[in-house]
Amino acid sequence: MKRQLKENSLSAYKVNVSERNVKQVEKENRWLDIESKTLAHLQENKGYKDVTYKKTEVTLKQPVMVAIVAPITKSDENAQEYSGKLRKK
């Protein structure tokens, strides 16, 4: 690190090192992969207009809760079909 900083003409620096639970990091990484693929799919597919994705904090002791939020109005005659399609995907 010191060598890289010196090569880039950086003299003032601070490095913080902290310990992390390996199992926790693995779970977080799995969920990042799932989340990125889900978001990419939702953004690429124009049929999912204004759909957003939310998830709870990833912890070892609790399951991850995921919510896909889609603006649907009861007056829309295709609301049932659209919500069913979202659930299936």
N, CA and C atoms as an extended XYZ file, in Angstrom:
267
Properties=species:S:1:pos:R:3:atomname:S:1:resname:S:1:resid:I:1 pbc="F F F"
N         0.813       -1.185        0.000 N   MET     1
C         0.000        0.000        0.000 CA  MET     1
C         0.862        1.256        0.000 C   MET     1
N         1.856        1.261        0.863 N   LYS     2
C         2.728        2.433        0.954 CA  LYS     2
C         3.417        2.704       -0.380 C   LYS     2
N         3.855        1.637       -1.032 N   ARG     3
C         4.533        1.797       -2.316 CA  ARG     3
C         3.579        2.390       -3.353 C   ARG     3
N         2.351        1.887       -3.426 N   GLN     4
C         1.372        2.398       -4.379 CA  GLN     4
C         1.045        3.866       -4.113 C   GLN     4
N         0.916        4.224       -2.854 N   LEU     5
C         0.642        5.616       -2.508 CA  LEU     5
C         1.799        6.514       -2.930 C   LEU     5
N         3.013        6.052       -2.662 N   LYS     6
C         4.195        6.837       -3.027 CA  LYS     6
C         4.297        6.988       -4.544 C   LYS     6
N         4.030        5.910       -5.280 N   GLU     7
C         4.080        5.959       -6.741 CA  GLU     7
C         3.047        6.931       -7.310 C   GLU     7
N         1.961        7.141       -6.596 N   ASN     8
C         0.923        8.066       -7.037 CA  ASN     8
C         1.020        9.427       -6.353 C   ASN     8
N         2.169        9.704       -5.768 N   SER     9
C         2.460       10.984       -5.110 CA  SER     9
C         1.460       11.328       -4.010 C   SER     9
N         1.052       10.347       -3.270 N   LEU    10
C         0.144       10.569       -2.142 CA  LEU    10
C         0.898       10.288       -0.853 C   LEU    10
N         0.957       11.284        0.009 N   SER    11
C         1.725       11.093        1.236 CA  SER    11
C         0.828       10.951        2.469 C   SER    11
N        -0.280       11.666        2.520 N   ALA    12
C        -1.175       11.581        3.672 CA  ALA    12
C        -2.237       10.518        3.403 C   ALA    12
N        -2.366        9.594        4.306 N   TYR    13
C        -3.358        8.540        4.136 CA  TYR    13
C        -3.714        7.948        5.485 C   TYR    13
N        -4.846        7.324        5.519 N   LYS    14
C        -5.292        6.634        6.717 CA  LYS    14
C        -5.922        5.321        6.267 C   LYS    14
N        -5.540        4.243        6.894 N   VAL    15
C        -6.072        2.936        6.543 CA  VAL    15
C        -6.786        2.365        7.767 C   VAL    15
N        -8.041        1.990        7.578 N   ASN    16
C        -8.806        1.344        8.641 CA  ASN    16
C        -8.981       -0.121        8.285 C   ASN    16
N        -8.685       -0.976        9.208 N   VAL    17
C        -8.838       -2.407        9.001 CA  VAL    17
C        -9.827       -2.914       10.045 C   VAL    17
N       -10.809       -3.669        9.576 N   SER    18
C       -11.767       -4.231       10.523 CA  SER    18
C       -12.036       -5.683       10.161 C   SER    18
N       -12.390       -6.436       11.149 N   GLU    19
C       -12.656       -7.852       10.961 CA  GLU    19
C       -14.114       -8.040       10.556 C   GLU    19
N       -14.374       -8.953        9.610 N   ARG    20
C       -15.731       -9.253        9.173 CA  ARG    20
C       -15.947      -10.756        9.247 C   ARG    20
N       -17.148      -11.155        9.527 N   ASN    21
C       -17.523      -12.553        9.551 CA  ASN    21
C       -17.601      -13.044        8.098 C   ASN    21
N       -16.850      -14.071        7.779 N   VAL    22
C       -16.771      -14.582        6.409 CA  VAL    22
C       -18.141      -15.048        5.918 C   VAL    22
N       -18.903      -15.718        6.759 N   LYS    23
C       -20.236      -16.193        6.367 CA  LYS    23
C       -21.158      -15.011        6.049 C   LYS    23
N       -21.042      -13.937        6.824 N   GLN    24
C       -21.850      -12.740        6.577 CA  GLN    24
C       -21.493      -12.122        5.228 C   GLN    24
N       -20.211      -12.014        4.945 N   VAL    25
C       -19.761      -11.443        3.675 CA  VAL    25
C       -20.237      -12.298        2.503 C   VAL    25
N       -20.172      -13.616        2.650 N   GLU    26
C       -20.642      -14.512        1.596 CA  GLU    26
C       -22.138      -14.323        1.337 C   GLU    26
N       -22.921      -14.202        2.409 N   LYS    27
C       -24.362      -14.001        2.255 CA  LYS    27
C       -24.638      -12.658        1.581 C   LYS    27
N       -23.941      -11.615        1.991 N   GLU    28
C       -24.104      -10.295        1.372 CA  GLU    28
C       -23.783      -10.357       -0.121 C   GLU    28
N       -22.712      -11.046       -0.483 N   ASN    29
C       -22.311      -11.150       -1.890 CA  ASN    29
C       -23.335      -11.925       -2.717 C   ASN    29
N       -23.900      -12.983       -2.145 N   ARG    30
C       -24.948      -13.732       -2.855 CA  ARG    30
C       -26.138      -12.824       -3.132 C   ARG    30
N       -26.530      -12.043       -2.141 N   TRP    31
C       -27.679      -11.154       -2.318 CA  TRP    31
C       -27.373      -10.009       -3.264 C   TRP    31
N       -26.147       -9.538       -3.285 N   LEU    32
C       -25.774       -8.498       -4.257 CA  LEU    32
C       -25.928       -9.026       -5.678 C   LEU    32
N       -25.533      -10.274       -5.882 N   ASP    33
C       -25.665      -10.898       -7.201 CA  ASP    33
C       -27.136      -11.025       -7.596 C   ASP    33
N       -27.953      -11.513       -6.676 N   ILE    34
C       -29.395      -11.649       -6.939 CA  ILE    34
C       -30.004      -10.284       -7.223 C   ILE    34
N       -29.665       -9.309       -6.405 N   GLU    35
C       -30.223       -7.963       -6.560 CA  GLU    35
C       -29.829       -7.332       -7.894 C   GLU    35
N       -28.559       -7.451       -8.266 N   SER    36
C       -28.118       -6.834       -9.521 CA  SER    36
C       -28.800       -7.479      -10.728 C   SER    36
N       -28.973       -8.798      -10.709 N   LYS    37
C       -29.655       -9.479      -11.816 CA  LYS    37
C       -31.131       -9.107      -11.864 C   LYS    37
N       -31.762       -9.001      -10.709 N   THR    38
C       -33.171       -8.624      -10.653 CA  THR    38
C       -33.371       -7.215      -11.174 C   THR    38
N       -32.554       -6.294      -10.705 N   LEU    39
C       -32.665       -4.905      -11.151 CA  LEU    39
C       -32.397       -4.774      -12.643 C   LEU    39
N       -31.406       -5.489      -13.137 N   ALA    40
C       -31.096       -5.441      -14.570 CA  ALA    40
C       -32.294       -5.928      -15.374 C   ALA    40
N       -32.916       -7.010      -14.931 N   HIS    41
C       -34.081       -7.555      -15.636 CA  HIS    41
C       -35.237       -6.554      -15.623 C   HIS    41
N       -35.481       -5.951      -14.466 N   LEU    42
C       -36.582       -4.995      -14.362 CA  LEU    42
C       -36.338       -3.759      -15.225 C   LEU    42
N       -35.093       -3.316      -15.298 N   GLN    43
C       -34.774       -2.119      -16.076 CA  GLN    43
C       -34.766       -2.400      -17.573 C   GLN    43
N       -34.353       -3.601      -17.972 N   GLU    44
C       -34.290       -3.945      -19.390 CA  GLU    44
C       -35.669       -4.203      -19.982 C   GLU    44
N       -36.585       -4.700      -19.174 N   ASN    45
C       -37.904       -5.060      -19.656 CA  ASN    45
C       -38.841       -3.866      -19.520 C   ASN    45
N       -39.225       -3.283      -20.638 N   LYS    46
C       -40.067       -2.088      -20.644 CA  LYS    46
C       -41.471       -2.363      -20.100 C   LYS    46
N       -41.858       -3.620      -19.995 N   GLY    47
C       -43.164       -3.970      -19.459 CA  GLY    47
C       -43.289       -3.708      -17.969 C   GLY    47
N       -42.172       -3.497      -17.281 N   TYR    48
C       -42.179       -3.245      -15.846 CA  TYR    48
C       -41.928       -1.772      -15.580 C   TYR    48
N       -42.874       -0.945      -15.943 N   LYS    49
C       -42.710        0.494      -15.813 CA  LYS    49
C       -42.772        0.927      -14.345 C   LYS    49
N       -41.793        1.711      -13.920 N   ASP    50
C       -41.726        2.296      -12.572 CA  ASP    50
C       -41.683        1.260      -11.450 C   ASP    50
N       -41.228        0.064      -11.742 N   VAL    51
C       -41.109       -0.977      -10.720 CA  VAL    51
C       -39.814       -0.760       -9.953 C   VAL    51
N       -39.900       -0.841       -8.631 N   THR    52
C       -38.708       -0.695       -7.793 CA  THR    52
C       -38.519       -1.958       -6.958 C   THR    52
N       -37.341       -2.068       -6.365 N   TYR    53
C       -36.936       -3.259       -5.634 CA  TYR    53
C       -36.393       -2.807       -4.287 C   TYR    53
N       -36.835       -3.440       -3.215 N   LYS    54
C       -36.336       -3.121       -1.877 CA  LYS    54
C       -36.031       -4.422       -1.155 C   LYS    54
N       -35.014       -4.374       -0.291 N   LYS    55
C       -34.734       -5.547        0.531 CA  LYS    55
C       -34.305       -5.099        1.914 C   LYS    55
N       -34.492       -5.990        2.870 N   THR    56
C       -34.068       -5.683        4.232 CA  THR    56
C       -32.560       -5.853        4.339 C   THR    56
N       -32.030       -5.441        5.453 N   GLU    57
C       -30.594       -5.602        5.704 CA  GLU    57
C       -30.252       -7.093        5.701 C   GLU    57
N       -29.116       -7.419        5.124 N   VAL    58
C       -28.669       -8.807        5.052 CA  VAL    58
C       -27.901       -9.124        6.331 C   VAL    58
N       -28.470      -10.026        7.141 N   THR    59
C       -27.798      -10.469        8.360 CA  THR    59
C       -27.800      -11.988        8.397 C   THR    59
N       -26.914      -12.547        9.183 N   LEU    60
C       -26.843      -14.004        9.293 CA  LEU    60
C       -28.037      -14.580       10.037 C   LEU    60
N       -28.545      -13.849       11.013 N   LYS    61
C       -29.576      -14.394       11.895 CA  LYS    61
C       -30.994      -14.252       11.359 C   LYS    61
N       -31.211      -13.395       10.363 N   GLN    62
C       -32.555      -13.154        9.860 CA  GLN    62
C       -32.625      -13.450        8.361 C   GLN    62
N       -33.775      -13.938        7.892 N   PRO    63
C       -33.928      -14.101        6.443 CA  PRO    63
C       -34.025      -12.732        5.773 C   PRO    63
N       -33.648      -12.668        4.531 N   VAL    64
C       -33.731      -11.416        3.770 CA  VAL    64
C       -35.141      -11.301        3.213 C   VAL    64
N       -35.744      -10.149        3.415 N   MET    65
C       -37.080       -9.885        2.888 CA  MET    65
C       -36.920       -8.996        1.660 C   MET    65
N       -37.570       -9.388        0.570 N   VAL    66
C       -37.481       -8.648       -0.685 CA  VAL    66
C       -38.882       -8.180       -1.072 C   VAL    66
N       -38.962       -6.932       -1.519 N   ALA    67
C       -40.236       -6.397       -2.002 CA  ALA    67
C       -40.040       -5.808       -3.383 C   ALA    67
N       -40.920       -6.174       -4.296 N   ILE    68
C       -40.947       -5.559       -5.620 CA  ILE    68
C       -42.179       -4.666       -5.596 C   ILE    68
N       -41.962       -3.380       -5.766 N   VAL    69
C       -43.033       -2.401       -5.663 CA  VAL    69
C       -43.389       -1.917       -7.060 C   VAL    69
N       -44.663       -2.088       -7.402 N   ALA    70
C       -45.125       -1.688       -8.734 CA  ALA    70
C       -46.383       -0.833       -8.592 C   ALA    70
N       -46.408        0.299       -9.279 N   PRO    71
C       -47.616        1.117       -9.239 CA  PRO    71
C       -48.723        0.488      -10.085 C   PRO    71
N       -49.772        0.017       -9.418 N   ILE    72
C       -50.898       -0.601      -10.101 CA  ILE    72
C       -52.174        0.034       -9.539 C   ILE    72
N       -53.080        0.396      -10.402 N   THR    73
C       -54.347        0.954       -9.943 CA  THR    73
C       -55.471       -0.043      -10.188 C   THR    73
N       -56.430       -0.059       -9.269 N   LYS    74
C       -57.567       -0.989       -9.385 CA  LYS    74
C       -58.365       -0.750      -10.660 C   LYS    74
N       -58.414        0.507      -11.089 N   SER    75
C       -59.221        0.824      -12.268 CA  SER    75
C       -58.609        0.305      -13.572 C   SER    75
N       -57.327       -0.070      -13.512 N   ASP    76
C       -56.667       -0.617      -14.704 CA  ASP    76
C       -57.200       -2.024      -14.962 C   ASP    76
N       -57.784       -2.240      -16.120 N   GLU    77
C       -58.385       -3.542      -16.428 CA  GLU    77
C       -57.356       -4.668      -16.524 C   GLU    77
N       -56.083       -4.337      -16.705 N   ASN    78
C       -55.019       -5.342      -16.794 CA  ASN    78
C       -54.264       -5.514      -15.480 C   ASN    78
N       -54.752       -4.922      -14.395 N   ALA    79
C       -54.045       -4.939      -13.114 CA  ALA    79
C       -53.793       -6.358      -12.605 C   ALA    79
N       -54.820       -7.227      -12.640 N   GLN    80
C       -54.663       -8.604      -12.169 CA  GLN    80
C       -53.602       -9.346      -12.967 C   GLN    80
N       -53.678       -9.220      -14.266 N   GLU    81
C       -52.734       -9.908      -15.154 CA  GLU    81
C       -51.304       -9.401      -14.914 C   GLU    81
N       -51.170       -8.078      -14.808 N   TYR    82
C       -49.854       -7.470      -14.604 CA  TYR    82
C       -49.257       -7.902      -13.265 C   TYR    82
N       -50.043       -7.871      -12.197 N   SER    83
C       -49.519       -8.260      -10.886 CA  SER    83
C       -49.167       -9.749      -10.869 C   SER    83
N       -49.951      -10.572      -11.537 N   GLY    84
C       -49.633      -11.993      -11.628 CA  GLY    84
C       -48.339      -12.236      -12.376 C   GLY    84
N       -48.142      -11.473      -13.433 N   LYS    85
C       -46.905      -11.582      -14.215 CA  LYS    85
C       -45.688      -11.204      -13.358 C   LYS    85
N       -45.828      -10.132      -12.576 N   LEU    86
C       -44.734       -9.718      -11.684 CA  LEU    86
C       -44.426      -10.796      -10.645 C   LEU    86
N       -45.457      -11.358      -10.052 N   ARG    87
C       -45.243      -12.414       -9.040 CA  ARG    87
C       -44.497      -13.604       -9.640 C   ARG    87
N       -44.905      -13.983      -10.833 N   LYS    88
C       -44.300      -15.148      -11.490 CA  LYS    88
C       -42.821      -14.900      -11.804 C   LYS    88
N       -42.510      -13.725      -12.348 N   LYS    89
C       -41.130      -13.407      -12.700 CA  LYS    89
C       -40.273      -13.323      -11.460 C   LYS    89
